[in-house]
Amino acid sequence: MDHAGDVPDVFDPRIYAEGVPHDRYRLLRERHPVAWQAEPEIQGWPAGPGFWAVTRHADVVTVLRDHRTYSSWLGATQIRDPDPADLPFLRRTMLNQDPGKASGDHGMLRRLVSRAFTPARVDAFAGRVRERARTLLAAARDGAEDGAADLVRTVTDEYALVNLTDLLGVPAADRALLLEWTVRIIGYQDPEDAPAPRLGPDGKPLNPRSPALLGEMFAYARELAGYKRAHPGDDVMTSLAHAGLDPAELEMFFFLLTVAGNDTVRSAAPGGLLALARDPDAYRALAGGAVPPGRAVDELLRVHPPVLSFRRTAAADTELAGQRIRAGDKVVVFHASANHDERVFTDPARLDLGRAPNPHVSFGDGPHVCLGAHFARLQLRVLYEEWCTAMPAPELAGPPRRLVSNFINGITRLPLRVSARAR
């Protein structure tokens, strides 16, 4: 195993509170593209056996596409090993399955979601998404103190949540529940963002994805599905409720759509605004119509991917970038590093809103590529368009705060100026 002394740590979630560690990623790409990382105990979470960090674009794509060698089923998709007792439960969701009947009916489940998440259904929400962006931006501007507002609190959290619950068909009165569940599941590594961890009988923190902590969400999913069977609507939950899923499959679908569907835009939207605030020339090009909005969205996703990393488990002895990997080893791909690989992206540190081609992996690749990518791109494009129409050039009014996480590239506070400075 590669234990060279110059291998930087990219595991510790506290590193990411200071920003994506691009210098560390660059060193790994140059010298140790498949590098062994230790998993020490951090913030009360137990130590693990270690894993291989994959940082070059070509190798990341190889791992994501080759499900036979790099399995989602064997150990699920988080860096931390799940409790063995929880693994059968985690395998109910297609995120933790591999194509083929031997590890769950991944293909059937993806087809089901694809039919529910049709581009036509998503595009039908475009008008509502735009009106929501206008309303939230206007409220942030009009309610700002000293011309500044925290865009996470006033705009992006609500924007992502309400758009998703609209598409799912969740009643307005229940929307806050989905945000609470998302924060608990996504922000568990962050002592400020997450509630205090619940402890199991052995006194150790329960994994936020364990069945013991998801009962409330699952009960709600069953209740909502029952309502949709009696009162169908043109929404995703109605499609799922009538799809003949067993209760466990329905529960895990709701879990996946609620958390992944919400947090993708919840993380990407403030990240894109922060990138624009730090590059006024790029913002002027976007606002002035010099770059196509769709390309701009993809470049902002490249520089601020919502997900930092995903784990696979080697199903057999193999070799990657010259490094021998044993069956059972954890293999973790780093999306943010792949998106800055100099072998693929010219001048990757530069925000080039017209960049084309732009083969970023912010939505993954292979059999697990994000099914909600079209909906996410729509929401991001509309939000940036409405900002350019109604708001001043984005300008930081204070330091942003990033989520303590090696999984989600989250921003928990983003103070921006939302009204023009007095002259």
VEXROVO-914359 format. One record per residue: residue in one letter; x negated, z negated, y negated of N, C-alpha, C in turn. Coordinates in steps of 0.02 Angstrom, whole numbers, padded with zeros to 5 digits, always signed. Layout:
AXZYXZYXZY/...
END
This chain:
M-00042+00000+00060+00000+00000+00000-00044+00000-00062/D-00019+00030-00116-00056+00037-00178-00049-00027-00219/H-00100-00070-00214-00099-00133-00251-00152-00132-00307/A-00169-00073-00333-00221-00068-00383-00206-00112-00443/G-00260-00139-00472-00251-00188-00526-00221-00160-00589/D-00223-00092-00599-00196-00064-00660-00125-00040-00652/V-00091-00062-00600-00021-00043-00591+00023-00089-00633/P+00055-00064-00684+00096-00108-00727+00162-00126-00694/D+00188-00184-00713+00252-00208-00689+00309-00172-00725/V+00355-00142-00688+00415-00114-00719+00478-00144-00686/F+00468-00200-00652+00524-00234-00619+00556-00288-00664/D+00517-00329-00695+00542-00388-00731+00595-00366-00782/P+00657-00387-00775+00710-00365-00821+00697-00387-00893/R+00657-00438-00903+00644-00461-00972+00603-00411-01011/I+00565-00368-00977+00526-00316-01011+00572-00271-01051/Y+00631-00257-01022+00675-00207-01052+00712-00232-01113/A+00710-00298-01125+00739-00325-01186+00699-00302-01247/E+00636-00283-01237+00594-00258-01292+00597-00183-01299/G+00633-00149-01256+00638-00076-01257+00615-00047-01191/V+00633+00015-01179+00612+00049-01118+00536+00053-01118/P+00502+00031-01064+00429+00027-01064+00395+00094-01051/H+00400+00139-01100+00375+00207-01089+00299+00209-01078/D+00262+00165-01110+00189+00164-01098+00174+00147-01025/R+00211+00100-00998+00201+00081-00928+00221+00139-00882/Y+00277+00170-00897+00299+00227-00856+00246+00283-00858/R+00219+00296-00918+00170+00350-00924+00109+00336-00881/L+00086+00274-00881+00029+00256-00840+00044+00265-00766/L+00103+00246-00745+00123+00255-00675+00126+00330-00659/R+00157+00370-00702+00161+00442-00688+00092+00473-00681/E+00045+00451-00723-00022+00481-00723-00063+00459-00663/R-00060+00394-00645-00107+00367-00597-00075+00345-00531/H-00013+00322-00534+00020+00292-00475+00093+00314-00473/P+00106+00379-00461+00175+00403-00465+00223+00371-00414/V+00195+00345-00360+00234+00304-00312+00195+00239-00304/A+00216+00187-00339+00176+00126-00346+00212+00066-00319/W+00175+00023-00284+00205-00037-00257+00216-00088-00312/Q+00277-00118-00312+00296-00168-00362+00317-00232-00325/A+00293-00288-00350+00314-00353-00323+00382-00372-00351/E+00416-00416-00316+00482-00442-00337+00479-00518-00341/P+00448-00546-00391+00445-00620-00395+00512-00650-00413/E+00518-00714-00403+00579-00749-00425+00580-00749-00501/I+00637-00730-00530+00644-00727-00602+00713-00755-00621/Q+00713-00802-00668+00775-00830-00695+00822-00856-00640/G+00793-00885-00589+00833-00914-00536+00854-00866-00481/W+00839-00801-00491+00856-00753-00438+00798-00751-00389/P+00811-00751-00324+00758-00760-00275+00710-00702-00272/A+00650-00716-00248+00599-00664-00239+00620-00616-00184/G+00594-00555-00188+00608-00505-00137+00544-00477-00108/P+00549-00432-00061+00490-00407-00024+00448-00356-00063/G+00473-00330-00119+00438-00278-00156+00467-00209-00141/F+00446-00160-00181+00475-00093-00175+00425-00041-00202/W+00439+00022-00188+00401+00078-00215+00436+00103-00278/A+00400+00106-00334+00427+00132-00397+00409+00206-00402/V+00459+00249-00410+00450+00322-00413+00464+00343-00485/T+00414+00374-00518+00420+00384-00590+00414+00457-00612/R+00390+00502-00570+00387+00573-00591+00453+00608-00576/H+00469+00656-00619+00533+00691-00614+00542+00724-00546/A+00493+00762-00523+00501+00798-00459+00512+00750-00401/D+00477+00694-00402+00485+00646-00347+00552+00610-00351/V+00574+00594-00412+00640+00563-00420+00694+00609-00393/V+00690+00673-00410+00740+00722-00385+00736+00727-00309/T+00676+00727-00282+00669+00730-00208+00705+00671-00175/V+00694+00611-00201+00726+00552-00172+00802+00556-00179/L+00826+00575-00237+00898+00577-00248+00933+00629-00205/R+00898+00684-00191+00930+00738-00152+00924+00729-00077/D+00873+00694-00053+00860+00689+00019+00890+00624+00047/H+00955+00626+00059+00989+00565+00083+00971+00548+00155/R+00945+00596+00192+00926+00581+00262+00864+00537+00264/T+00818+00549+00219+00757+00509+00217+00765+00447+00174/Y+00801+00453+00119+00808+00399+00071+00882+00380+00067/S+00900+00327+00101+00970+00311+00114+00999+00262+00063/S+01061+00275+00043+01099+00226+00003+01134+00176+00048/W+01146+00194+00110+01184+00155+00158+01145+00095+00185/L+01081+00105+00198+01042+00054+00233+01037-00011+00195/G+01025-00008+00130+01015-00070+00091+01052-00071+00026/A+01101-00025+00017+01139-00017-00045+01093+00009-00100/T+01112+00002-00163+01079+00040-00216+01051-00003-00272/Q+01051-00069-00265+01020-00113-00314+00950-00134-00289/I+00905-00147-00337+00837-00166-00316+00838-00229-00273/R+00873-00279-00296+00878-00341-00257+00913-00329-00191/D+00887-00356-00138+00920-00350-00073+00986-00389-00074/P+01040-00358-00051+01102-00395-00046+01100-00446+00010/D+01141-00496+00006+01150-00542+00062+01173-00500+00122/P+01141-00507+00180+01162-00467+00238+01236-00472+00253/A+01266-00530+00238+01337-00538+00251+01380-00495+00204/D+01351-00477+00146+01388-00437+00097+01380-00362+00108/L+01331-00342+00148+01315-00271+00154+01373-00230+00182/P+01409-00252+00234+01466-00212+00257+01518-00202+00203/F+01528-00253+00162+01575-00248+00106+01551-00197+00054/L+01486-00199+00037+01459-00153-00013+01463-00080+00011/R+01459-00071+00077+01460-00003+00104+01529+00030+00101/R+01579-00007+00078+01645+00024+00072+01649+00073+00014/T+01604+00066-00035+01605+00112-00092+01559+00171-00080/M+01579+00229-00105+01540+00290-00091+01471+00287-00123/L+01461+00246-00173+01394+00238-00203+01344+00213-00152/N+01367+00174-00104+01324+00145-00053+01335+00177+00015/Q+01351+00241+00015+01359+00279+00076+01314+00341+00073/D+01303+00372+00130+01268+00435+00134+01316+00488+00160/P+01306+00550+00143+01348+00603+00172+01345+00601+00248/G+01402+00612+00280+01405+00611+00353+01444+00551+00377/K+01480+00559+00431+01525+00508+00457+01490+00444+00478/A+01425+00449+00494+01390+00391+00521+01386+00334+00471/S+01391+00349+00407+01385+00296+00357+01443+00298+00308/G+01503+00303+00334+01562+00305+00291+01578+00377+00274/D+01640+00390+00254+01662+00458+00240+01649+00474+00167/H+01584+00479+00150+01564+00491+00081+01595+00554+00052/G+01594+00609+00091+01619+00673+00067+01693+00669+00051/M+01732+00637+00096+01804+00631+00084+01818+00592+00020/L+01781+00537+00011+01793+00495-00048+01774+00532-00112/R+01719+00570-00111+01700+00608-00171+01752+00661-00187/R+01777+00695-00135+01828+00745-00147+01890+00714-00178/L+01907+00656-00155+01966+00621-00181+01957+00606-00255/V+01899+00579-00274+01888+00564-00344+01883+00628-00385/S+01854+00680-00357+01849+00744-00393+01919+00770-00410/R+01965+00763-00363+02034+00786-00377+02068+00743-00429/A+02051+00679-00431+02081+00635-00481+02049+00644-00550/F+01984+00660-00551+01946+00668-00613+01938+00741-00631/T+01990+00781-00625+01984+00853-00638+01966+00865-00711/P+01927+00918-00725+01912+00934-00795+01975+00944-00837/A+02028+00972-00806+02089+00982-00845+02119+00916-00866/R+02120+00867-00820+02147+00801-00838+02105+00768-00891/V+02039+00773-00883+01994+00743-00933+02003+00777-01001/D+02004+00843-01001+02010+00879-01065+02076+00865-01100/A+02128+00849-01061+02193+00833-01091+02189+00769-01132/F+02138+00728-01121+02130+00667-01158+02089+00677-01222/A+02066+00738-01234+02020+00749-01290+02050+00729-01357/G+02113+00745-01368+02145+00728-01431+02149+00653-01442/R+02166+00617-01388+02170+00544-01394+02101+00513-01405/V+02051+00541-01371+01983+00517-01380+01960+00526-01452/R+01975+00583-01481+01954+00596-01550+01991+00550-01599/E+02055+00541-01590+02091+00496-01634+02065+00425-01628/R+02047+00405-01568+02021+00337-01558+01954+00329-01593/A+01911+00380-01589+01847+00377-01623+01857+00371-01699/R+01903+00411-01726+01916+00408-01798+01942+00339-01818/T+01988+00312-01780+02018+00247-01796+01966+00191-01794/L+01926+00190-01741+01877+00136-01734+01822+00141-01787/L+01799+00201-01803+01748+00209-01854+01775+00189-01923/A+01837+00209-01937+01867+00191-02001+01875+00116-02007/A+01896+00084-01953+01905+00011-01954+01838-00024-01964/A+01785+00001-01931+01719-00028-01940+01695-00021-02012/R+01707+00037-02040+01686+00050-02110+01725+00006-02158/D+01791+00004-02149+01833-00032-02197+01826-00108-02191/G+01809-00132-02131+01803-00204-02121+01733-00231-02127/A+01686-00188-02146+01616-00209-02146+01601-00257-02204/E+01558-00305-02189+01532-00349-02241+01465-00321-02263/D+01457-00315-02329+01395-00289-02358+01379-00219-02332/G+01430-00182-02313+01421-00112-02294+01392-00101-02225/A+01385-00155-02184+01355-00148-02118+01401-00178-02065/A+01394-00152-02004+01435-00178-01948+01396-00172-01883/D+01412-00215-01837+01384-00210-01769+01426-00158-01732/L+01397-00100-01720+01435-00045-01689+01454-00059-01617/V+01417-00102-01582+01436-00119-01514+01502-00158-01515/R+01505-00208-01557+01564-00251-01560+01624-00216-01591/T+01612-00175-01642+01669-00147-01679+01691-00079-01654/V+01646-00042-01619+01664+00027-01601+01651+00041-01527/T+01589+00039-01504+01573+00071-01441+01600+00035-01380/D+01601-00031-01380+01631-00067-01323+01705-00048-01315/E+01740-00051-01370+01812-00036-01369+01824+00037-01352/Y+01785+00081-01381+01793+00153-01371+01786+00171-01297/A+01733+00148-01266+01723+00163-01195+01778+00133-01152/L+01796+00071-01167+01845+00036-01126+01914+00068-01130/V+01938+00082-01190+02006+00108-01198+02011+00179-01172/N+01959+00219-01182+01961+00287-01153+01966+00284-01077/L+01927+00240-01046+01929+00235-00973+01996+00209-00949/T+02022+00156-00980+02085+00128-00956+02142+00177-00967/D+02138+00218-01019+02187+00271-01029+02186+00320-00970/L+02127+00342-00951+02121+00390-00897+02142+00359-00830/L+02125+00296-00820+02143+00262-00758+02218+00247-00755/G+02248+00234-00813+02318+00213-00815+02326+00138-00814/V+02278+00101-00842+02281+00028-00846+02321+00010-00908/P+02371-00034-00902+02410-00054-00961+02366-00086-01015/A+02386-00075-01078+02346-00099-01134+02335-00174-01131/A+02385-00211-01107+02379-00284-01106+02325-00308-01058/D+02303-00265-01012+02255-00286-00961+02184-00261-00975/R+02174-00228-01030+02109-00196-01043+02052-00246-01048/A+02066-00303-01078+02013-00353-01087+01985-00377-01019/L+02027-00377-00968+02003-00397-00902+01947-00351-00878/L+01955-00286-00889+01906-00238-00866+01839-00248-00901/L+01841-00263-00966+01779-00276-01001+01745-00340-00975/E+01785-00391-00962+01757-00454-00936+01724-00443-00869/W+01756-00405-00825+01726-00391-00759+01663-00350-00766/T+01663-00301-00811+01604-00259-00821+01545-00300-00845/V+01556-00344-00894+01502-00385-00921+01474-00430-00867/R+01517-00459-00827+01494-00505-00774+01451-00467-00723/I+01472-00407-00705+01438-00371-00652+01375-00337-00677/I+01377-00309-00738+01320-00271-00765+01269-00317-00798/G+01292-00368-00834+01248-00407-00876+01221-00470-00843/Y+01222-00473-00777+01207-00537-00743+01134-00559-00752/Q+01089-00512-00768+01019-00531-00777+01005-00558-00848/D+01053-00551-00892+01043-00568-00962+01073-00636-00977/P+01032-00686-00994+01059-00754-01004+01108-00759-01063/E+01104-00712-01110+01151-00714-01167+01214-00674-01153/D+01207-00618-01119+01264-00573-01110+01310-00593-01053/A+01283-00628-01003+01322-00643-00943+01346-00715-00942/P+01403-00727-00910+01423-00797-00899+01373-00832-00853/A+01376-00897-00852+01332-00934-00807+01346-00913-00735/P+01294-00902-00695+01305-00879-00626+01343-00932-00585/R+01386-00908-00542+01420-00953-00496+01375-00964-00435/L+01376-01024-00409+01333-01042-00354+01370-01042-00288/G+01336-01022-00235+01365-01024-00169+01355-01092-00137/P+01379-01101-00075+01372-01165-00040+01300-01189-00034/D+01252-01142-00034+01182-01161-00027+01150-01178-00094/G+01189-01176-00148+01163-01192-00214+01129-01134-00249/K+01125-01075-00217+01093-01017-00248+01146-00974-00284/P+01125-00937-00336+01173-00895-00372+01204-00842-00326/L+01270-00833-00333+01303-00780-00296+01289-00713-00330/N+01276-00661-00290+01269-00594-00318+01335-00575-00352/P+01332-00548-00414+01394-00530-00448+01434-00477-00412/R+01404-00443-00364+01440-00392-00326+01464-00417-00258/S+01457-00482-00246+01479-00509-00182+01555-00515-00180/P+01584-00512-00121+01658-00516-00117+01684-00581-00146/A+01643-00634-00144+01666-00699-00170+01681-00697-00244/L+01649-00651-00280+01658-00649-00353+01703-00591-00375/L+01726-00550-00328+01765-00492-00348+01839-00496-00328/G+01858-00554-00301+01927-00561-00277+01979-00548-00331/E+01967-00572-00391+02015-00563-00445+02024-00489-00462/M+01968-00453-00465+01972-00381-00480+02009-00344-00425/F+01996-00362-00362+02027-00327-00307+02102-00341-00304/A+02121-00403-00317+02192-00419-00318+02228-00379-00372/Y+02195-00372-00429+02224-00332-00483+02231-00259-00462/A+02180-00231-00428+02182-00162-00406+02241-00150-00359/R+02253-00197-00313+02310-00189-00267+02376-00193-00305/E+02380-00238-00353+02441-00245-00391+02455-00182-00433/L+02402-00155-00465+02411-00096-00506+02430-00035-00462/A+02399-00029-00404+02416+00026-00359+02489+00022-00337/G+02512-00038-00322+02582-00047-00305+02628-00025-00361/Y+02610-00042-00422+02650-00022-00479+02651+00054-00486/K+02593+00087-00476+02589+00159-00484+02628+00196-00429/R+02633+00166-00371+02674+00198-00319+02747+00198-00340/A+02769+00145-00372+02838+00141-00394+02850+00177-00460/H+02798+00180-00503+02804+00210-00569+02746+00257-00581/P+02745+00315-00548+02687+00360-00553+02679+00388-00624/G+02617+00402-00641+02601+00433-00705+02547+00485-00695/D+02528+00518-00749+02475+00568-00745+02409+00533-00758/D+02385+00494-00709+02324+00456-00718+02288+00449-00651/V+02227+00426-00654+02185+00422-00594+02211+00371-00544/M+02234+00314-00568+02258+00263-00521+02320+00286-00483/T+02362+00326-00514+02419+00355-00478+02394+00400-00422/S+02344+00441-00436+02316+00484-00384+02288+00443-00327/L+02252+00390-00342+02222+00349-00290+02275+00310-00251/A+02326+00287-00287+02379+00248-00254+02418+00289-00203/H+02421+00355-00213+02458+00399-00168+02412+00437-00120/A+02349+00417-00115+02300+00454-00075+02295+00429-00003/G+02331+00377+00014+02328+00351+00082+02266+00311+00098/L+02234+00283+00047+02175+00242+00058+02195+00175+00089/D+02151+00146+00129+02165+00079+00152+02148+00030+00095/P+02172-00032+00097+02163-00078+00040+02090-00087+00020/A+02044-00091+00068+01974-00101+00051+01946-00041+00013/E+01963+00020+00035+01939+00079+00000+01967+00082-00071/L+02030+00065-00079+02061+00065-00146+02026+00014-00191/E+02013-00045-00165+01981-00097-00205+01912-00074-00228/M+01873-00044-00183+01806-00024-00201+01806+00036-00248/F+01855+00080-00242+01863+00134-00291+01875+00105-00361/F+01919+00057-00365+01935+00027-00429+01873-00007-00458/F+01837-00042-00415+01774-00074-00436+01726-00022-00465/L+01715+00032-00428+01666+00082-00449+01687+00116-00514/L+01751+00135-00519+01774+00170-00579+01774+00124-00639/T+01792+00061-00629+01795+00014-00685+01726+00001-00713/V+01678-00013-00669+01612-00033-00692+01571+00028-00712/A+01564+00078-00667+01523+00136-00683+01555+00178-00737/G+01621+00186-00734+01656+00227-00784+01653+00197-00853/N+01656+00131-00857+01653+00098-00922+01582+00095-00949/D+01535+00073-00907+01469+00058-00933+01427+00119-00948/T+01443+00176-00919+01405+00236-00935+01408+00251-01010/V+01469+00255-01037+01477+00269-01108+01462+00208-01150/R+01478+00150-01125+01464+00088-01161+01390+00080-01174/S+01347+00104-01130+01275+00101-01140+01249+00161-01178/A+01275+00221-01163+01248+00282-01193+01266+00289-01266/A+01326+00270-01286+01349+00282-01355+01306+00245-01406/P+01295+00180-01401+01251+00148-01450+01179+00172-01444/G+01157+00190-01384+01089+00216-01376+01080+00281-01414/G+01130+00324-01413+01126+00387-01450+01126+00375-01525/L+01168+00330-01549+01170+00315-01620+01104+00284-01643/L+01074+00241-01602+01010+00212-01619+00956+00265-01624/A+00956+00313-01578+00906+00367-01580+00915+00408-01644/L+00977+00422-01664+00989+00460-01725+00969+00420-01787/A+00981+00355-01786+00961+00314-01843+00885+00314-01852/R+00849+00320-01797+00776+00319-01801+00746+00387-01814/D+00786+00439-01816+00761+00506-01828+00808+00542-01877/P+00802+00528-01942+00847+00558-01992+00847+00634-01991/D+00790+00665-01977+00788+00739-01976+00832+00766-01920/A+00829+00734-01862+00871+00756-01806+00945+00746-01824/Y+00961+00690-01855+01031+00679-01875+01054+00733-01924/R+01013+00750-01974+01033+00801-02022+01044+00868-01987/A+01004+00884-01937+01014+00946-01900+01081+00946-01864/L+01099+00888-01835+01163+00883-01800+01221+00886-01850/A+01217+00846-01903+01272+00844-01952+01281+00911-01987/G+01226+00948-01996+01229+01011-02031+01247+01070-01987/G+01259+01058-01923+01278+01111-01878+01221+01155-01853/A+01160+01131-01861+01102+01171-01841+01090+01169-01766/V+01120+01121-01731+01112+01116-01658+01181+01111-01626/P+01190+01141-01568+01255+01135-01533+01267+01063-01512/P+01327+01037-01524+01340+00967-01506+01329+00952-01432/G+01345+00999-01388+01335+00987-01317+01263+00977-01299/R+01219+01017-01328+01147+01008-01316+01123+00941-01345/A+01149+00924-01404+01129+00861-01434+01147+00802-01389/V+01207+00804-01360+01229+00750-01315+01180+00744-01257/D+01160+00800-01227+01115+00796-01169+01047+00770-01189/E+01022+00788-01249+00958+00762-01270+00961+00688-01284/L+01016+00665-01314+01024+00593-01326+01031+00556-01260/L+01062+00586-01210+01064+00556-01143+00995+00555-01111/R+00955+00606-01124+00887+00607-01096+00846+00549-01123/V+00849+00538-01189+00807+00486-01218+00837+00416-01208/H+00902+00412-01194+00932+00347-01181+00980+00354-01122/P+00953+00358-01061+00997+00362-01002+01034+00296-00993/P+01097+00297-00973+01133+00235-00964+01105+00192-00908/V+01080+00224-00855+01053+00188-00797+00978+00196-00795/L+00942+00141-00788+00869+00142-00786+00842+00157-00717/S+00874+00131-00665+00845+00136-00598+00900+00135-00546/F+00884+00164-00488+00927+00159-00429+00882+00153-00368/R+00906+00116-00320+00867+00102-00259+00893+00143-00200/R+00847+00164-00158+00861+00191-00092+00818+00152-00041/T+00832+00162+00022+00792+00132+00076+00768+00187+00123/A+00704+00186+00138+00675+00238+00182+00705+00231+00251/A+00734+00286+00277+00764+00285+00343+00714+00301+00398/A+00655+00325+00379+00603+00342+00427+00536+00339+00391/D+00482+00335+00429+00416+00341+00398+00411+00408+00363/T+00383+00408+00303+00379+00471+00265+00320+00467+00217/E+00312+00519+00178+00259+00521+00127+00288+00551+00064/L+00271+00522+00007+00295+00546-00057+00238+00543-00107/A+00222+00600-00138+00166+00604-00186+00102+00575-00157/G+00090+00588-00092+00030+00564-00060+00031+00492-00037/Q+00086+00457-00049+00091+00387-00031+00131+00380+00034/R+00103+00345+00083+00139+00333+00146+00192+00279+00135/I+00252+00293+00157+00308+00246+00150+00335+00232+00220/R+00347+00170+00235+00370+00150+00302+00446+00146+00304/A+00474+00159+00361+00546+00149+00371+00564+00078+00352/G+00618+00071+00313+00640+00005+00291+00614-00014+00222/D+00563+00021+00196+00539+00006+00129+00592+00025+00076/K+00594-00015+00024+00637+00002-00033+00601+00053-00078/V+00638+00103-00100+00612+00156-00143+00658+00159-00203/V+00630+00147-00263+00670+00143-00324+00650+00198-00372/V+00699+00239-00392+00685+00292-00440+00699+00266-00510/F+00658+00287-00558+00665+00266-00628+00684+00326-00670/H+00749+00329-00687+00776+00386-00724+00743+00395-00792/A+00733+00339-00827+00705+00344-00895+00634+00371-00893/S+00597+00357-00841+00530+00385-00834+00533+00459-00818/A+00575+00478-00771+00582+00549-00753+00601+00591-00814/N+00643+00563-00857+00666+00599-00916+00611+00608-00969/H+00555+00574-00960+00499+00581-01006+00437+00610-00972/D+00447+00642-00915+00390+00669-00878+00363+00731-00914/E+00299+00727-00934+00267+00781-00971+00262+00845-00930/R+00268+00840-00864+00265+00899-00821+00328+00941-00826/V+00381+00912-00854+00446+00945-00858+00469+00954-00930/F+00456+00905-00972+00482+00906-01040+00424+00911-01090/T+00423+00964-01130+00373+00971-01182+00383+00918-01236/D+00329+00883-01253+00331+00831-01304+00390+00784-01292/P+00391+00749-01235+00450+00711-01215+00468+00654-01262/A+00421+00629-01300+00437+00574-01346+00476+00598-01407/R+00478+00664-01418+00512+00691-01477+00586+00701-01461/L+00628+00681-01508+00700+00693-01502+00714+00765-01525/D+00727+00809-01478+00738+00880-01492+00810+00896-01472/L+00856+00891-01521+00927+00897-01505+00946+00966-01480/G+00905+01016-01491+00919+01082-01465+00882+01098-01401/R+00853+01047-01369+00810+01058-01310+00849+01096-01255/A+00817+01150-01232+00846+01189-01177+00789+01228-01143/P+00787+01225-01076+00831+01186-01033+00816+01111-01039/N+00862+01072-01013+00854+00999-01017+00877+00967-00951/P+00834+00971-00900+00854+00947-00833+00847+00872-00825/H+00875+00833-00872+00871+00760-00866+00910+00736-00804/V+00894+00676-00783+00927+00648-00724+00968+00587-00744/S+00994+00587-00804+01032+00529-00828+01097+00519-00790/F+01123+00572-00760+01182+00566-00718+01164+00571-00644/G+01100+00563-00627+01078+00567-00559+01068+00638-00536/D+01067+00648-00471+01058+00714-00440+01078+00706-00367/G+01087+00763-00333+01102+00760-00262+01173+00737-00248/P+01184+00709-00188+01253+00693-00167+01286+00638-00207/H+01248+00600-00247+01278+00547-00286+01279+00563-00361/V+01272+00626-00380+01275+00643-00450+01341+00618-00480/C+01339+00595-00541+01397+00560-00571+01459+00605-00576/L+01514+00583-00546+01576+00620-00549+01610+00616-00617/G+01592+00566-00656+01623+00558-00722+01582+00588-00778/A+01532+00630-00762+01487+00657-00813+01525+00697-00866/H+01573+00736-00844+01611+00777-00892+01649+00732-00942/F+01679+00679-00917+01716+00633-00960+01668+00597-01007/A+01610+00577-00982+01561+00543-01024+01537+00589-01080/R+01520+00650-01062+01496+00698-01113+01549+00710-01167/L+01612+00716-01145+01666+00726-01194+01669+00668-01243/Q+01668+00608-01218+01673+00549-01262+01614+00545-01310/L+01555+00558-01285+01496+00553-01328+01496+00608-01381/R+01513+00668-01361+01514+00723-01410+01564+00709-01465/V+01624+00686-01447+01675+00672-01497+01653+00616-01544/L+01624+00563-01516+01603+00507-01558+01550+00530-01608/Y+01500+00569-01587+01448+00591-01633+01477+00639-01685/E+01523+00683-01664+01554+00729-01712+01592+00691-01765/E+01630+00641-01744+01669+00603-01793+01624+00561-01838/W+01569+00537-01811+01522+00500-01855+01496+00547-01909/C+01475+00608-01888+01448+00656-01937+01500+00675-01990/T+01563+00674-01971+01616+00693-02018+01633+00638-02067/A+01634+00576-02044+01665+00523-02084+01617+00468-02107/M+01556+00465-02080+01513+00409-02093+01449+00431-02128/P+01413+00384-02159+01348+00400-02188+01296+00411-02133/A+01239+00438-02151+01186+00446-02102+01171+00378-02071/P+01166+00374-02005+01156+00309-01973+01090+00277-01995/E+01094+00214-02015+01036+00177-02039+01040+00106-02013/L+00986+00083-01983+00986+00015-01956+00993-00036-02012/A+01038-00085-02001+01048-00139-02049+01020-00204-02022/G+00984-00201-01967+00955-00260-01935+00928-00238-01868/P+00894-00283-01833+00865-00264-01768+00919-00259-01715/P+00917-00206-01673+00963-00203-01616+00943-00254-01564/R+00989-00271-01520+00972-00314-01463+00987-00276-01398/R+00939-00277-01354+00946-00241-01290+00963-00289-01234/L+00997-00263-01185+01016-00301-01126+00954-00318-01085/V+00951-00380-01060+00899-00399-01013+00920-00373-00944/S+00892-00315-00925+00913-00284-00863+00863-00230-00844/N+00847-00226-00780+00807-00170-00756+00851-00117-00724/F+00916-00122-00733+00964-00076-00704+01001-00036-00757/I+01032-00071-00805+01071-00037-00857+01032-00038-00923/N+01029+00020-00955+00994+00028-01019+01043+00011-01075/G+01060-00053-01079+01113-00074-01123+01089-00098-01191/I+01132-00091-01240+01120-00119-01307+01179-00165-01322/T+01165-00228-01336+01218-00276-01345+01234-00289-01419/R+01189-00270-01463+01203-00273-01536+01170-00214-01569/L+01206-00181-01614+01178-00124-01652+01204-00126-01724/P+01170-00162-01768+01192-00166-01838+01174-00100-01874/L+01225-00063-01896+01214-00002-01933+01251-00005-01999/R+01224+00031-02049+01258+00037-02112+01316+00086-02103/V+01375+00065-02122+01435+00106-02111+01468+00128-02176/S+01439+00109-02232+01463+00135-02297+01402+00149-02339/A+01408+00196-02385+01351+00217-02425+01326+00160-02469/R+01261+00159-02478+01232+00108-02522+01255+00120-02595/A+01266+00065-02630+01282+00072-02702+01220+00096-02739/R+01232+00139-02788+01176+00166-02827+01162+00123-02889/
END
